[in-house]
Amino acid sequence: MSYEFILTRTNGRVGIVQFNRPKALNALNRGLMSELMTALEAFDADDGIGCMVVTGNEKAFAAGADIKEMATATPVTMLDNPFIGYWDRLRQIGKPVIAAVSGFALGGGCELAMACDMIVASESATFGQPEINLGIIPGAGGTQRMTYAVGKALAMEICLNGRFLSATEAQQHGLINRIVPVELYLEEAIKFAAEIAARAPVALRLAKEAVNAVYETSLQAGLAHERRLFYMLFSTDDQKEGMDAFINKRPATWHGK
């Protein structure tokens, strides 16, 4: 299949999807997310593929969602928008998915990396949920998955104050699996995926399901609550102000309403 926003290839039993919006730091728009899930679901249905790798480039895994697509949104348009549903579709992939992260993994990009099963990061990787600077909160699992990964105190700092995590900090707090030099991060992720893909396919699916069940049974309620709050924020003046300021490269002035 021909794609506009991603590149795909295979390496043995590993399916690889690479974001291809380098000028936009791989910002996640609807087109990219739709193509990503089409590609991952195709790999998931392919008996010749045992594991998948999702990656960006050395400068950015994905620097967040495309703010221009959301700046004028209302709660109703957000409810009718399938965008966040793509993260739900990622959770339904049966085979293991590894995020190969270098550079920025922020906002929706961080949420996407966390929604994958494992993360291989380069030494330059930076993780964060800076949505607070736009007058909103994470809406695709950021408050929930980050808290499960790093604990309440640090998650509060990340989500309430826009704190970033370096690759070293992310590994110390259990957010990622390993750190490798920038020039080797994708190669290492593919090698890691190949090792996993060599395992028994049915056992891999069930092992993944079992590990996810440890926390996702209670995660669902948290995700639903987070999403309602996320949509609600699109009725606030601060959301409009924050996104307009971002687009026009000026400081935001918050009004608390």
Helices and strands as residue ranges (DSSP letters): E 6-11, E 14-19, G 22-24, H 30-45, E 51-55, E 60-62, G 67-69, H 75-80, H 85-91, E 97-101, E 104-106, H 108-115, E 118-122, E 126-128, G 130-134, H 142-150, H 152-161, E 164-166, H 167-172, E 178-180, G 182-184, H 185-197, H 201-232, G 233-235, H 237-247
